[in-house]
Structure formats: C-alpha cells, structure tokens
C-alpha cells in the first residue's frame, strides 16, 4: 500500500497499538480522534492526527481521503441498545460508505468481537464455520456491523474477532492484578470453565497482518494458544484458551505467592447490579447486564487456526509473558 491507512478509535487501547504496528511495518497512518480524546499514546509519533466525528459524513469522508486502507477500531463495549446501534452499527456503515466514495480504499478491516459469534467452551472452541449466536446487546451490534461489512463493496473486507484483550495501556485488568498482588482472585459464578485471551499488541499485529494479506477475506478469530502444531507450554491441557486453574497458576508465578480464589455467585452480582443503578454499573463494569450474561456460560474460547494458516501472524505473548509485561507497565504508570 502506498497511501495512508486510516485508523478509527486510534487513541484507545487497541487502536493505539494498531497505529504502532502500522508504523513499524512502513505504513503511513492517519489516526482519527475525537476533540475530547487524550492523545497520550499517539503524541510524538510520525503519524497524521485527524480530529473526526464519525457521525458526520463529511468528517468520515475527509478521514479516508486518499487512503488505501481502513482499520475500524472505534466502538462502544458497554451501553444500551440505542448506543450500540448508533456507534457500533451506524458508525461502521458511515465508514464503509466513506471508504466506498473515496475511490482509493482497497481494504477495510473491522475490529469486531468474539461476542458477535457467541460463547464456546475449551473442548469446542469457536471457529469461522460455526453459526453466530450472540447473547448480548453488544454482541448483536457487532454481528450487525459484520453483516454490513459482508455486503457488496468496491474493496476487500476483513473482520477480526478478538476475545478478551489485556496488556499495556489497558486498565481493565488492573483490578485483577491488584487483587492478585494481595493474594486473591475471584471467580464469578460456577459455569465459566475457560476463555481465550490475547495481548493487545498481538491483536494489533493480527489486524495489520490481515490488512497486508491480500488474499485474506471474511471472518477471523484470534487466540494466543499454540494450536495443534505449535510448541506447548509444560502442563498446558488446551490448544486454545485457558482454564481457570491456568489463570491462577500464572498469577501465582507472576507474584511469587499463593493466590486464594473467592467464588462470587452470579445471583449476588445481579442483586448488586439492581441496587447500583445505571450510575453504579458505569463505575463497575462487571455489574453491567451484558457482562453478567457473559459470565453465565461455559466459556468464551476461539481458535486462531484460520488466521495462522492464512497470514504469517503468530503471538509474541502467552498469558505468562503477557501478564508480566502488563504488570511492569502498570507499575511504571503507578496504576498498581
């Protein structure tokens, strides 16, 4: 690609890592940001900052002008149905239409979510052949965005479905690591058996690999597991995803101390969610109704077999090294 790559959601956790990987791979980058967004992860980098309101068709058109590619990371992960529709669905439509009108965009990569596909357990991880069965408003909005991307467009379209993300720049894992530093971790409910996890930097590299692989099209999942042919960590039982004991073992090794597990019934969380109200749920994401539905399944596990077969992508981090890099970042920033 010769022209810039437009990145929406560029000031966020994943979007900022996508910008970094694009720059390292030799791409020119046009980073979209809102007027109110912090630019701390983008400042002093050789990219073009573009203040953009994606609800404004003219602003979306200006963002993609002369661009060869788009990586659409912008979205909301918690809200109500109207908010999901406005940002995740209508925002994707606006970017697709702007890209089509540009006459230069060759590839459009949508960052979706495993939530669009639905839950799957460790023994039967979700792959691209399985029918999508989202169980939350967020998941349904992401699936609707994917269906828009799958339409007839004058450019190649690709969808990446990350599972749970973590890593430097993201605060979502800070409560987990703060509790583990004190010798505790929590298990919410009793059904959840395992989940896929991916370091943010690795997910960004997967998105750029799909952008650069001209034969890639359709939906791809991403997971940091070794796969059936990859090297296996001693004692790992699963090719994809982690069970709850593996997570606790990683935390034990990370902090060099025993980690006690506190079981919290989902019924208690539902009661707390009701009592907290909308304001309290915004402060404590685990109380959001969508997150409670996410916890009441056997797992959120996917396979990255198609991604690895079709691109040269492979993860730099497993959970142990990824948590260590995250903890080091948190400590440098004073977040823990």
N, C-alpha and C positions, 0 to 999 in steps of 0.2 A: 504494500500500500504506500502511496506517495503523499496523499492528503492527510489531514489530521483525523484523529479518532475522537469523537465527542463522547464524553462520559457524564452521565447524569448521576446525581447522588454522590458527586466526587468528593464532597467534604466529609462523607460518612466513613464508617469503619471499613467496609469492603470497597467502596468506591475509591477511597484514597489509596488503598493497596493496588487496585486496578491501574490507577494512574502511574504508580511507581513501576509496576511491571511493564506497562506500555513504554515508558521512557527508557527502561533498561533494554527493551527489545528494539529500540530505534524508532519508535513511532512518535510523531508529533501529537500532542494531546491538547484538546480543548475541554477544560473542566467546567462543568455547569455548577453554579452555586446560587443559593438564594441570598437576598440582601442581608438577611439576619444570620446567616451561617458563619460559624467560625472557620477561618482558613488555616488553622494551626498545622494541619497535616500537609498542606499544599504550599505554604509560603516558602520562598527562596528556591523553588524548583522551576526548571525550564519548561514551563507549560503556559498555555493561554487561559486565563481565568475569564469566565463569561457569566455575568450575573443574569440569571434566567428564571422566569416564571413559566413553568411548563403548561400552565392553564391558558397562556396567551399564545395563540397560533403564530403570531409574528415573532415572538421571542424564541419559540421552538424552531421556526424556520431559520432564524439568524444563527442559532446554535449549530445547526448541521450544515450550514452553507459551506460548500467546497470540501466537506468531509468525505472520506472514503468509508468510514466505519462508525458504528454507534454501539456503545456498551451501556445499556439502560439499567442502571442500578437503583434509581430513585424509587421509593415506595414507602408505605407505612406498614408496620408489623402488628400494631395494636390500635384498635379504634372501633367504630361501629360500621354497620353495613354501608351507610352513605359515604363515610370516609374512605373505606376500602374501594368503593366504586369510583369515587372521584380521583383518587391518587393512583391506585394500582391498575385500574382498568382504563379510565378516561385518559390518564397520563400516558399510558402505553399507546393508546390509539393516537393521541396527539403527536407522539414521537414518530410513530410509524408513518403517519400522513406527511409530517415534515420531511422525513427521510425520503419518502417516495417523490415528493415535489422537488427535492434538491437536485435530482438528476445526476448526482455524483456518488451517493452512498452505495456501496457494494455489499456490505454485510451488516446485519443488525443482530446483536446478541442481547437477549433478555435474561436478566438475572431473576429467576423465579424462586421457587422454594419446594422442598420435599413435601411441604404441606399441600401443594397442589395435587400431588399424587395420592397422598393419604398414608396411613400407618402401615408398617410391615415389621415382622419380627426378625430376630437374628437367624433363624433357620430358613426363613423365606424372605430375604431382602428384596426390596422393591427394585425392579428393573424397568427398562423402557417399553417392554412388551405388555406390561400389566395395565389394566383399565384404571383410570384415575378415579379415586373415591375420597375427595376432601371431606373433612369432618368439621371444619371451622369456617367462619366468615372470611377470615384471612386466606385460607386455602382455596376457597371458592373464587375469591377475587383474583388470585394468582392463576388459577386454571382459566378463568375468563380472559386474562391477559395473554396467556399462552395460545388460546384459541384465536385471538386476534392476530398474533404473530404467524400462526399457521395459515393465514389467508394468502391470497394472491398478491404478491408484492414484487416490484422490479429489482429485487436484491435477494441475496441468500439470507435466510433467517435461522437462528440457532437459539435454543433455550437451555439454560443451565439451572438445575435444581439442587441447590446446596441443602444439606441438612443443618443441624446446629453448628454455628460458627463461633469461634473464640480466637483470642490472640491479642497482641499488642494493639492499642488504640481502642479496644472494645472494653466497656465497663461491665458487660453482662455477667462475666464470670467472677467479678471481684467479690460478691458475697460468698460464693463457693470457696474461693481461696482464703478469704478472711476467716471463715468458719474452720476450714481445714488447718489453718495455722494455729488455731486454738484446740485442735484435736477432734473436730466434729464435722460430719457431713450429714445431709438429710436425704431421706428417700420419701417421696411424696406418693402416697397410695401404695398398693401392693401389686398392681398389674404390670407395670412397666418392667420389662426384662432387659432391654438393651436399646442402644441408639448409635447412630453414626455421628461422627464429629469431624470437622475439618478446620484446620488452622486458616485464618483469614488470608494470609499470604498465599497459601496453597490454592485456595478457592480463586483468588485473583489470577494466579498463574493459569488455572484451568480455563477461566473466561478468555484470557488472551490467547491461549492455545487454540480454542475454538474459533476465535476471530481470525487467526493466522492459518488455520487448516481449511483450505478452500473446498475440500470435499465434505466437511462436516455440515450436517443439517439435521433439524429436528431436535428432539429432547435428549439431554444427557444428565445423568446423576453424577455426583462426586462424593467420594468417601476416601479416607486416608488409609484404609486397610491394604494389606499386601496383595490381596487377590489370590487365586488358586496357584499361580506360578511364581509369586513373589516371595522374598525372604520372610520368614515368620519369626516373630519375637518368641523367645522361650516361654512356654506356658500358654501362648495365645490359643484360644479354642475356636476363634471365628476368623473367616477370611475377610469379612466386612463387619464393621460396627464393634461396639464394646458392650460387655455386660456390666452390671452394677459393681460386681466384685473387682473387675479390672480397673474401673474408675477409682475405687477406694484404694486399690494397690498402688496406682500411680500417685495418688495424693500422699500415701504413706511414704513412698520413696522420695517424693518431692520435699517433704518437710522433715523426713527422718524421725517420725514419731508415729505411734499408733493413732488411727482415726476411728472414732466411735460413730456409728450410724444411728441417727434419730429417725424413726418412722413417724410420718405425719399423715393421718388419714385424710383422704380427699373430702370426706364429709365435713371435717373441721375447716378445711380451706374454703369450702363452699359457704359455710356459715360466716367465716371471716370476710369473704367477698361481699356477701349481702350486707353485713354490718358496716363495711368500709365505705360503701357507696362509690360513685364514679370517681371522686377525687382520690379516695384511698386506693382504688385499683390502679390509677395512673402512677401513684407513688410505688406500688408494689406489684410489678407485672405478673408475678405468679398467681395473683388473685383475679386476673382478667378471665372472663368466661372461656375465651378461646384457649388460654393456657391450661385451664382445668380440664377441658376436653382433650387436649394434647396428652395430658398425664394419665388419662383413663383408658389407655390402650396397652398392648403388649410390647410395642416398640416402634421406633422411627429409624429404620435401618434401610440403607440402599446400597447398591453395587455400582462401582465405577468401572466395571469391565468394558463397557462400550467406549467410554471416554478414553481409557488407556489404550484400547485397540485402535481407535481412530486418530489419536493425536500422540504426541511424544510426552504428554503430561505424566508426571509422577509426583507424589507428595514429598516434600522435603522434611516434613514433620510427622511423627506419630504422636500419640497422645502424651507420652512421657516427655519428649523433647519440646513439644508444643506448649505444654503447661509450664515447663521451665522457662521458656522464652517469655511467656505471658507474665509469670511471676516476677521475673527480672525487670520487665517493663513497668509493671505496677509499682515495684519498689522504687525505681528511678523517678517515677512521677509522683510518688507519695500517695498512691491510691490504696496502699495496703500497709 
